[in-house]
Amino acid sequence: MRASDAERERIAELLREAVAEGRLDMDEFDQRLETAYKARTHGELEPLVQDLPAPGSAVAPVGSSAPASLGGSAANWPARIGGPATSTGGFALWGGFNRKGRWTVARKFTAFAMWGGGEIDLREAHFEDREVVIRCFTIMGGIHVTAPPELNVEVRGIGIMGGFGEGSNEDGEISPDSPRVRITGFALMGGVGVDRKRTKAERRRLKEAKEAELEARRRHELEGPDDGGSGEARKKL
């Protein structure tokens, strides 16, 4: 079967996700991407992703119209749900606390900050259950929650002479495999903020992948299709 432009783009998207997750290094990504844009048949495309399962599910078939699965910090959500909690809460009084990196969020996590601050980073976290509630209470203090764009987060809180709500949001679709996180509580003369953004390492990988993709596409357009010289004829035209 001959491959379409949409199918080549779908394979390119899977390769971008793989490099963002660290499954491919940049050299492998560059080689596979160039091969994908030059591919003419399904048989040439399929081997490029056979060893790269899509995060949380099987790789979408080449001919499928389904969108590619999400990657990056949302990789393999099922493996990040379950297991004993490593922290059930955080407390700050004239000081601060932070929960970040690889840690397991309790199904009910309570954070309190008074004349201090707290940081809750969910981008590399695991979750005790698929349903998690994070309760944030501040009095003349602040709590900052950072979540990946693909995580299902619902913010419901009250600000009294303060603020409780979402801040910056990077582009990204919520993954159906992700846990559901509800952030509730109140802020009295303080603030609770929720930002959705990727880690610096992930943004760097995505940027490098995009640059490599643009370079591969540029080379492909300059070389033209491998059809016995029609690319050279097109240049003359």
N, C-alpha and C positions, 0 to 999 in steps of 0.2 A: 504494500500500500504506500502511495506517495504521501509525504508529510506536508501539512499546511503551515503557513506562517504562524497561526495561532498555536499549533502544537509545538513548534520550535520555541515560541515564547514561553509556553508552559514548562518545558524542560529547563529553559534558562532560569525561570523563577524557582524551580526546585533546586537548581544548582546554587542560586543566590542564598536560599535558606540554608543549604548544607554548609556553605562557607561561613555564614553567620553563626551557625551552631558549632563550628570548629570541626566538622566532619571532613572537610577538604581544606588543604592549604591553598595558597594563592596560585601556585604553579599548576596544581591539578585543576583548580577551578578555571584558570585561563585556557588550558588545553581542552577541557571538556566543553567549555562554552564555545570556543572556536569551532570545534567539531559539530556542536549542535546547530550553529548557524549555517554550516556548510551541508548538513544532512539533507538528503532528498527523500528518504524512506523511513518508515517506522522502525525497520530493522536497524537503522543507523542510530536512531534516537534512544531506543529502549536500553541498550547496554550502558548508556551514560548515567542512568539513575537506578540501575538494578541493585547496586549495593548501598543505596541511599534511601532508607525508609523515611517517608514523610513523618514529621513529629506527631506522635499520638495515634497514627493510623497508617494504613498501607499507602504506598505511592499510588497516586491517581494514574489510571491507564493513559497512554499517550493520546488516544483518541477520545478521551472523556471530555465533556464540557464542564465538569465540576471544577471550581477554583482550587488552586494549590493550597495545601494546608499551611498553617502559619508556622513560623520558625522563630529563631532567635531565643529570647528569654522565655518564650512559651513552649520550648521544645519538650516533648515527652511529658505532658501534664499528668497522665495517669501514674507515672512513676514518682511524681512529686506529691501525691495525695496518700495519706496514711502514715502510720508510725507514731510513736510517742512524741508528745510535744516537748521541746527543749526550753520553752519559755511560755509562761501564762500571763505575764504582765510586765510593766515597767513603771518605775516611780522616780520622780525628780523633785527635790525640794532644795532650792538654792543651788541647784546643780543640773546634771543632765544624765540621760541614759540613751543607749542606742541598741537597736537590734538590726543587724544587717549581715550580708553574706549568706552562707548556707546554714539556716536554722529552721526549726519546725514550729510553725505558729499553732498555738492551742486553739481548739474549736471556739473557746471563749477567752479572748485576750483583753485585759484591762490595763489601760495606761493612764497615769495621773502625773500632772506637772503643775507645781505651784512655785512661782518665782524661779522658774527653771525651764528646761526644754527637753524634748525627747525626739528621737529619730527612729522611724519604723520603715525599713526597706524590705519590700516584698519581691524584688526582682529576681533574686536567687533563692528565695525561701521555699521550704516545703510546708505542707499543710496537714494538720492532724485529721481533718475531715473535709469532705467536699463543700460543706456549709460552715463558714467561719464568721464569727462576729468579733470585731475589734471595737472596744468601747474606749473612747478618748475623753478625758475630763481635764480641763485646764482652768486655773485661777491665776490670772496675771502671769501666764506662762504660755508656752507654745509647743505643739506637737506637729511634726511633719511626717506624712506618710508618702512613700514613693512606691508606685506599682508599675509593672510593665503594661504597655498599651493593650496587650491581648488578654489580660486578666479581667474577669467579670467583677467589677467593683461597684457597689451601690453606696452612696454617701447620704446619710440622714442624720443631721445634727442641728443643734441650736446654738446660735451666737448671741450672747447678751453683752452688749457693749464690747463686742468682739466679733470674730468671724469664724465660720465653720463651713468649708466648702472646697470645691475643686479649683485647682490652679491651672498650670500649663498641661497641655495634652499633645503628645506626639501621635502621628498617624499610625493606625493599626486597628484591625478588626478583632473583636472579642472572640476568643476561641471557644467553641462549644464544649471542649474537653476540660476547660479550666475550672477551678473551684469558684464558688460564689462567695465573695467577701463583702459583708455589710459593715460599714463604718458608722458608728453612732456616738452619741454623747453630747456634751455642751462645752462651750468656751465662755468663761466669764472674765471680761476685761483681758482677754487673751485671744489665741487663735489656734485652729486646727486646719491644716492645709493638706490637700491630696493632689499630688502631681503624677502624671502618667508619662514616663520617659524610659528610654533604654539605657543600659550601662554604657560607659565610655568605650569599653572594649567592643561591645556589640555594634555601637555606632561606627567605630573605626572599621570593623570587618565589613559592615554593610557598605560603607563608603568605598573601600578598596574593591569590593565585589562589583559595585556599580561602575567604577572607573575601568575595571578589567572588562566588563561587559561592553561598555561603550567602545573600548579599543578593539575588541573582537568584532563588534558590529561594523566599525569603520573599516577594518581590514577586509571583512566579507564584502562590503559594498564596493571597495576599490577593486577587489579581485573579480567580483561578479560571479555568476553561477558557472559551474563546471560543465558547460554545454558545448565544448568544441570551439571556443573562441568567440562566442556571442558577447562576452564581457568586453573584449577588445573592440568589437564592432560598436557596442553601445558607447564606449568612450569617444570613438570617432564621430558618432552622431552628436 
